[in-house]
């Protein structure tokens, strides 16, 4: 059995056999979506979250094992490896434990302690540390040696303390105890750099000019905000427990007598903590808390991204898409049912040109010419004005008008992907095309954009970019494979996220499709260069072929189970097509008869469900949404208004909601529900449609406070964890000063919290 399997199984509450199977499948190149969908019998029906957790923990423990091996080899080369050391290293559960054990043996540059040892002071340090010596001065005088640079008793004692300080800092038990104090009793304290306190750039961080709170209670978004403030040079951060607490713990461990020797040990303890332990453990704590904050931020980003990618698609409709603008006009494109660009132009119905009649004639004519079924309007500048214009021109009633979130469209329009797709069109055309396609199939279009540019993250530029990319790639792959991909129309960007493919095979599929025409059946994928049996196994079930020769090629039934479905049909005396269209025939199947060593009821039930709705889309049915008529700008808002809105971003401190006034409002976590809410993602999700109450409007600073409470103006009791309880926890925050520039997300949060507590 894999040596780490039992540990992973215990930590994740699964069986060791499940862990072993998953690790083996991963080693064979299986992807998370493939295992979750097509290897349920082997994995015990583990879902994607559990599979990913096993994969990630296995990778962590593998790295830990590699480090242990390197440490053992290093100590062995020094001829200092003992059975006790081997046992201690092998039993270490964390990298920190391994490094603590290794520290005394780790090759190091010259230190105060090594210099003191070179002057022959280690025996003196040993005797003092034992604390059995009576006369310290007399003992120290024995180590005076001018040739070695020890000129008097004080120099001898100083050197001895340097050696003892290093021993204390390298003691595994001491390091563990102090590390625990840092985690349990440590506080993070931000103080402003006074020379920069009044600068305009510093104002967005003014809430942290004098901020202190327990590090174990610091939420990820606040930690990342303070770290950004420190990085930009506006505050200094200190993360540690009180010095007195740490010193007392160390003295309890190392001070044995109330003698002059004990006093020397106390001095060494203070030096060890200030000079050696505190800097290293604070750095370690900074790294660990940053990793935790990164993980939380990535988790929030991933949840938001998943909701956005799985937003309801309008489907294959002919769309007229508008990218609004004032002076530069409104870019207009017409798209076919497959998203192909049919026509583009620019209209000028708004200020300053006001060519309303001409623009209306163009739009109505194009709707008739291209049989337009829906109009998509980007939600940026001039969006509500454009919407009002479109709705005023007398469109046929069967053409729906939809506002589309255009975040990231400009990134796409300037990308290599867009240039390759539309080499003969400029940025404005590409951006309008992206807006239209986002309406018909959000997933297929958004995979072309770097997720960080979509606007649903929380401090995404401050987190570990490698881990962020890996986490978001997992989300995109999960979404793409859960929906399935039409192989004859998908872009290479969409295909690259299909299980087992990747960019190169995706490109080869598109090139083959362009040269040989549409795929007629799944097994034709074998003709793709470098697409071998393993890649086919991984991808085939997630690729769909509409109007294929074999009806199963339109479904999520894997080709490895086609023979089983054929047996279903044979036993019932019908065709596969009959089986897929007749619920009466499917009801006659006794699935237990088909259970074998390789196929169990989980797979059989999946197959039956797929035959009932072949190629079904798991996304919700599309429903049109409209903002409040007459509320187009922030100046139209009044306190107490109840308005429809769409959640655009969810963070740890609340949710941002688009209410159609070109500026998202913030629903602070304390106003997300009538009950106490700790995690905003428990209550709302990106793309969710909500009814919000306007609580506060600041037109000058473009700030809008919203609420989802049923009675938001009724003061609610103070809850644990609310802003009101922060003062009782010793958290202090100065009142916000009037900023002179556009305020940040952090400041919005703080200001709204102050407002809501009233």
N, C-alpha and C positions, 0 to 999 in steps of 0.2 A: 504493500500500500504506500502511496505517496506520503512522505513523512509529515507533510503539513496538512493533509486532508482532514485528520481528526480535529485539529485546531480550528480549521476553517468551518467544518461542520458544526462544531460547538458554538462558535461565534455567531454563525448565521442561522442556526436552528434548522439545519438540513442533515441528511444522513451522509456519512463518510463515502458511501458508494455513489451517491449523487455527485459529490465533489469530484471523485475519481473519474466518473464518466465525463463530466463537463471539462475537466482538465485534458482528458484524452481527446475529446472532440475538438477542443481549441487547438491542440497540438497538430491535429489533422487538417486544420485550416477552416473549421466550421465557424460561422458567424453567429452572433447572439440571436438575430431574427430567425435564422435557419433552425437553430436548436430549439427555440421557443415554439416554432410552428410545426416542424417536421421530425423532431426527435423526442417527443413527449414520453414515449415508453422508456427510453434510455435515461432521461433526466428526471423522471418522476413528475412530469408536467410543471417544471420550474418556469416561472415567467421571466421576462427580459430583465427586470430589476434584480431578481435573485441571481440570474446567470451572470449579469455584469458585476455584481458584488463578489461572486466567486472568482471571476476572472481578475478583478482588481486586487482582491486580497491575496490571491495566488502570486500575482506579480510582486506585491509588496514583500511577501515572505521569501520569494525567490531572491530578491535583492538583499534581504536581511541575511539569508544563507550565504550569499556571495561575500558579504562583508565579514561574516564570522570566519569564513575560510581564509580570507586575506589576513585577518587579525591573527589567527592561529599560526599561519605561516610566518608572519613577521616576528611573533614572540619566539617561535621555534628557532628561527635564524639567530636570535639573540641567546639561545640556549637557556632560556628562562621558563620554558613551558613545563608546567606541572600538571598532574592529574586533576588537582583542584581547579586550576585555571581552565583546563579543557572543559570540565563539567560546568563551571560557572558561565563560560562563553556559550556553550551549547544550549544551556537552559535559559539564556537571556531571551526575553520576549520582545524587546524593542531595540531599535538602533541606539538609543540613548544609553541603555544598559550596557550594550557591547562597547560603546565608546568610553563609558566610565571605567570599565574593567581594563580597557586597553591603554587608558591615559598614562599610567606610570611607565608603560613600556613603549610609548609612542616616541619615535625619533623627534627631537625638538631642537630648536635653535638655542643658543646660549641664553640662560635665564639668570636671575639673581641667585637662585638656588644652586645652579650648576657652577656659577662663579665662586660661591661660598664653599662648595664641596672641593673645588680645585685648590682652595686655600686651607684645606684640611680641617674644616669646621663641622663635618658630618658627625664625628663622634661626640662633639659638644652638643649638637642638636639632639642626638639620640638620648643622652643623659638627661638633658633638660626635659625632653618630651616624656620620659619615663616618670619625671617629677619625684624622684627619690633623693636627689641631691639636696644638701642642706645649704651650702654656701655657694651661691651662684658666682659671686665675684671671684672667689678663690679658684673655682673651676675654670672660669673664663680666662683667668690670667695664665693658665697652663697652655692656652692655645695662641698666645701672642707670638707671632713669627714675622719679623720684619721682611724676611726674604720672600715670604708668601703674601705679603701685603696686609698682615694683621698687626696694626700698630699698638692697639690697646684693648682693654677689656670690652669697651663699648662696641668697637668694630667686630670683636669676636661674637658678642651677643647679637648684634645686628645681623651678621651672617647666619648665625644659628637660627634666628627667627625667620630669615628668608627661606631656609631649608624647611623648617616646620610649616611655614605658610604653604609651601608647595605640597608637602605631604597631606595637609588638611584638604587642600583643593582637589587632590587626586584620590582622596579616600572615597570609594564607591558609595558607602553608607551615608557619608556626609553629603555627597553630591545629591543622592536620592532624596534625603531629608530636606535639603535646601530647595531642591527642585520642586518638591511637594509644597513647600511654603510659598514659592513663587506662584504656583498655580492656585492654591487655596486662599492665600491671604494677600497676594500681590494686587497692586492697584496700578492703573495707567493714569499718568498725570501729564496733561498737556499745558505748557506755559508759553505765552506769546514771546516772540523775539521783539523786544520793545522798539527797536529801531525801525521795524516794519509794520508796527501795529496800526498806524494811520494810513498806510498805503491803500489804494483802491483795490489792488489785487488781493489784499489780505482780508477784505470784508466778508467774503464768502465763507471764511473759516472763523469768523469772530466768535462763534459759539464755543470754540475750543481754545480761546485765549487763556482761560483758567478753568480747566475741566479735570475732574478727578472722579474715578469710579472703580469698583472692583473689576479686575480683568476678566474674571470668570463670568461676569454678568454683562460684559460689553458686547452688544450685538455686532454682527459682521459689518453692516453698513457703516456703523459709527467708527469701528476700528479702521476700516479702509479710508474713511474720510479723514481721520486724524493722521494716518500714515501719509496720505496725499498732502496734507497741510505741512507735515514735517519735510517731505520730499521737496516741496516747493519753497521751503525755507522760511515759513511763517511761524511755526511753533517748534518747541523742543519736546520730545516725549521721554518719559522715564517710566519704566515698568519694573516694579519690585515691591516686596513687602517692606514693612518698616525695618530699618537696620537693627534696632534693638531686639526685635523678635528673632531675627536670624542669628544674631550674636549669642543670644541666650540659648538657643537650640544647640549651637556649635559648642558652647562652653559646657553644656550638660553632657555632651559626648566626649569631649577631649580633656577638660580640666578635672584633675583627680584630687588635687590638694590645694589648700589655701596657704600656699607658700610662695616664696619668691620665684621658684620654678613655675608654679601655677600662674603667676602673674606674667611671666615671659610667654607662656602658652596663650594666655588671654590676648597679649599684644600681637602674637602671631596670628591668632584667629581673626582679629579685626583687620589686619593687613591682608590676610588670605581672602577674606570676604570682599573687601573694597577693591583690591588689585586683581584678584584672580577669579573668584567664584561669581561675583555679581556681574562683571562684564560678559563672561561666557554664558552664564545661565540666562541673563537678560537677552542676549543674542539668540539663544536657543528658544526662549519663550516668544520672542518676536517672530522667529521663523515658524514655530508651531501655531501660534495664534493667526499668523498670516495665512498659513496653509488651511486652517479651519475656516477662516473668513473667505478665502478663495473658494473652498468647497461649498460653502453656503451660497455665495454669490453665483457660482456655476449652477448650483441646484435651482436657484430662483430663475436664472436665465434659461435653463433647460426647460423648466415647467412652462415659462412664457412662450418660448420658441415652439414647443410642441403644440400648444393651443393655436398659435399663429399658423403653423404649417398645416394643421388639420382643420383650418377654418373651412366652412361650408363652400364648396365650389358651385358656381352657377351652372357649370357644365358646358357642353359644346354648343355655344350660341354665337350668333353674329353680333359683334359688339362695335359700337362707336365709342372711342375713348378720348377724353379731353384732359389735357394737362393745363390747368388754368394759369392765367397771368394777366396783368393789367397792361402796362405799356408795351410789352413784347407780344401781346396777344395770347390767344388760347390755341395751343397745338392740338390738332385734331387728326386722329387716324381711324380708319375702318379696318376691322379684322374679320377674317372668315371664321367658320365654325371650328377650324383646326388651329386658330390663332395666327394664321398667315396674314401678312400686311397686304391690304388691297389698295389703300389710298391714303394720302396724307395732305394736309394743307394747314393754313393758319387763319383764324377768324378773329375779329376785333370788336366784339359787342360791348365791351366795358370801357371805362374811362382809360385814357383820354379820348380815344377815337370815336367811341359810341356808334359804331357801324352796326346797329342792332338789326335793322331790317335785312341788310345784306347777309349778316351772319345767320339769321333765322332761316332765310331762303336756302343757304348752303346746307345747314344741318338737316332741314326737312327733306331736301332733295337727296342727300346722301342716305338718309334713313330709308327712303323709298327705293333708291337705286340698288343698295346692297342688302335690302330686306333686313334691316337692323332689328334685333330683338331686345337689346339692352344698351343703355348708355352708362359708361363708367366715368366718374369725375374724380380726379385726384384731390385729396383733402388739404392741399397746401394753400399758398397765397391765392386769394380771389376765388376760393372754392365755393363758398356759399353764394357769392355774387353770380358765379357761373351756373350754379344749380338753379338759382332763381330765374336766370335768363332762359335756361333750357326748359324749365317747367312752364314758362310763360308763352312759348311759341306755338302751342297747339299740337303737341306730339300725339300720334295715335295712342289710345289708352292702353294698348297691349305692350307698349315699350316701357320697360321699367327704368327708372333713373336711380343709380346707386353711387353713393360716395365711397371711394376706395382709399385705404391707407397707403400713402405713397412713400413711406419711409424706406430709404435705400434705393429708390428708383434712379436717383441721380448717380449713385455709385454703380449701378448696373449699366446705365447708359454710357458711362465712360470706360467700362471694363473691356478687356480683351474678348470676352464672351460676346458682348453686344456688338463690338466692331466686326467680329467674325460672322455674326448673324446678319447684320445690316451694314455691310461695308460701304454702301452708297448713300447712307442716310446719316444725318447729323445727330447730336446728342438729344435734341428736343424730340425728334421722331422716336428714337429708341426709348426715351423715358415715357412717352405716351403709350407706346406699345406695351411696355411693362405694366402700366396702370390697367390697361384693358385685359391683359392676360391674368393679372392677379384676381380679377373678378371671376373669370371662367375657371381657373385652376390655380389657386394660391400656391399650392405645394410645388407644382411644376415650375412656377416662375421664381419663387423665393429661393429655391436651391441654387440659383445662379448667382446669388448675392452672398457675400461674406456675412454670416449671421450677426457679427458685431455691428454691422451697419444697419440692421433692421430696426433698432431702437427699442428693444424689449429687455435690455440688460440692466444690471445694477453694478456700477463701478467696473464694467467689463474690461476697461483698459488698464485697470490697476491689478488685476489678478494674473496668476501664472498663465501666460498665453498658450503654452503647450498643453496644459491640463484643460484650459478652456476649449481649445480646438478639439481635443479628444472627446470631451464631454458633449460638445455640440454636434460633433460628427456622429456620436452614438444616437443622439436625438433625431437627427435628419435621417440616418439609416433606418431607424425604427419606424419613423413616419412613412418614409417612401415604401418600405416593404410591407407595412400594414395595409397600405392603400393598394399596392400593386402598380405595375407600370405597363402601359401599352407599348410594346416593343417597336411598333411600326411608326409611332408618332413622337416618342419621347426624345428629348434632347440628350446629348451625350452627358451633360451635367446631371440630369436626372438619372440616367442609366448608371452613372458612376457610383451612385449610392445603393444600387441593387446588390444584395448579398452575393459575394463571390466575384464581382466584376472589378470595379475600380476604373480610373480614368483611361488607361490604355485599352482595355477590352471594350469599354463603352465607346471609345472612338472607333475601334475596329467594327463594332456592330453598326454604327451609323454609316461608315464607309461602305460596308457590305450592302447595307440597305439601299444606299444611293446608287450602287453599281448594279445590283441584281433585282431591285424592286422590293416590295413588301415581303416580309416573312409569311409563309403560308402555314407553317406548323413549327412547334417548339424544337423538334429534333433537327430542324434546319440550322439551329445555332451551332451544331457540331461543325459546320463549315467555316465558322469564324476562326481565323488564324490564332493560335495560342489559347483558344478556349477549350481546355481539356475536360476530362470526365469530372474532376473535382469541382471545377468552376461551374460546369453545367449542373451538377448536383445541387450546388449552393444557390444558383440563380433561377433555375427553370421554373420553380413553383411561384416565383414572384413576378414573372413576366407573362403578360397576357397577349393573345393574338386574336383580335376581333375578326369574326367571320372565318375562323380557321377551319380546315378540313375536319379536324377532330374537335368536337364541341368541348372536350375537356381542356383544350388549349386556351379557352376563354376563361377558365376558372383557376382557382388556387390549388386545385388537386395536383399533387406532384406527379411527374411522369413515372416515377418509380412505383406509383400505385394505380397506374392505368389498367394493368392486368387484373387487379382486384375489382375495379369498377366494371370491367368487362365481364367478370364472373358474376357480379350482381345482376347485370343485364341478362346474361345467359340463363341464370337460375330462374329469373322471372319471365323469360321468353320474350324479351323486348330489346329495343335498341338503347344505346346510351342516351340518345336524344330523348327517347320516351321517358327514360328514368329521370332526366333533368326537368322535364315539363309536367310530369304527373306525380302529384303528392300521394295519390292512392297507391301507385306502384312502390313508392319509397316506403310507405307505411307497412308494406308486406315483408320488408327486409328484417330478418332476425340477425342483428349484428353479431350476437354472441357466436353464431356459427362460423364467423369469419376471423375470429381471434386466433392468432398463431404466435409463434415464438418472436416474430419480428413486428407484428401488428397487434396493437391492443385496442381497447374500447376508446381511449382518447383520440387516436388517429381515425378510427372508424366513425366516431361521432362528428369529427371535423369534416370528413369526406361527405357525410350525409348532409351536413349543414351547407356545404359548398355546392352540392348538387341542387339543393333547394333554391339558392340564390347565387348562381355562378358569377364570380368576379365582382361580388358585391362591394360597394364602397363603404367603409366604416364611418366616413364623415357624415355629419348631420345634414339634413336637407336644407338647401339655401332658402333664406327668407329675407326679403328686402327690408332695409332699415331707413328711417328718415329722421333728421334732426327737427327740432321745434321750429315751425314756421315763424318768421319774424325775429328770431334770435340769431343774428349772423355775426355780431361783433361783441367784444367784451363789454363795450359800453351799453349794450342792450340788456345786460344782466341786472337783475334786482335780487336783493337778499330775500329768501323765501320762495323763489321760483322752484318749481319741480320740473325737471327736464329729462328727456331721454338722452342717453349717452352710451358710448362704447368704451370699454376698458382697453387702454392702449399699452399699459405697462403695470406690472405688479412688483412691488419691492417689499422688503421686510418692514418698512415703516408705513406702508399704505399702497394705494392704487391711484394711477393717473387715468383720468377719464376725458375723452373727447366729447364735448357737448356742442361742437359745430361753431366755435367762435375763434378759431385759429390759435387757441391757447388751451392746452389741457389743464383741467383742474385737478387738485389733489384731494383725495379722500384719505385722511389720516387713519391709521389703523384703529384709533379710538372711536372712529365714526363709521366703521365698516358694517357694524351690526349693533343691535340692541344689547347683545351680550358682550362679555369681554373676549377679545380676539388677540391671540398671541402671534399667529402666523397669517398674514394677509391671503396667502394662497389657499387657506382653508375656506375662505369665504367667496373670493372672486377669482376670475381667470381672464387672461387676455382674450379679447374678442367678445367677451360676455356683454350682453345688452342689459343696461341698468336704468333705473329711475333715480336721479340724484336731486338733493335739495341744495340750493345755493346758500352757503353760510356767510361768505365774506367775499368781497370783490375789491381789488386794488388795481384800478385801471392804469395808473401811472407805472406801477412795477409789474403789471401783467400777472397778477397772482389771483387765483381763484380757489377758495376753500369750499369743498363739497361734502355732503354727508349722505350715507345710505341708511341712516337710522329712521325708524318710523316716526319718531318725535324728536328731531335733532336739536330743537331749541330748549327742550326740557333738560335741566341740569341733572346728570346722572351721578350716582354715588361713586366715590373714588374706588378704583379697583387696584388690586395688586398688580404692579407692572405698568400702571398708567403713569402719565407725566406727573400727576399730582402726588404720587407716592415716591417720586424720585428724591425729593428733598429729605424725606424721612430716611432714605438710604444713604444720605450723605453726598448726593450728587448735586453739584452746584453749577448753575449756568447763568451768565449775565444776560440782562435783557437785550434783545436785538437792537443794534444801532441802525440808523437809517442808511441803507446802502446807496452808493452813488452810481452803481452799474446794474446790469441785468443780474438777477439773483440766481444762485445755483440751486440744485435739487436739495442739497443739505440745508440751505437756508430756508427754502420753502417748508421743509419738514419742521424745522425748529420754530419758525414763525407761526405755522399753523397749529403746532402743539400748544404754543403760548396762547393763541386765540381760543382754541377749543377748551382749554382748562377754565376759561372764564364762564 
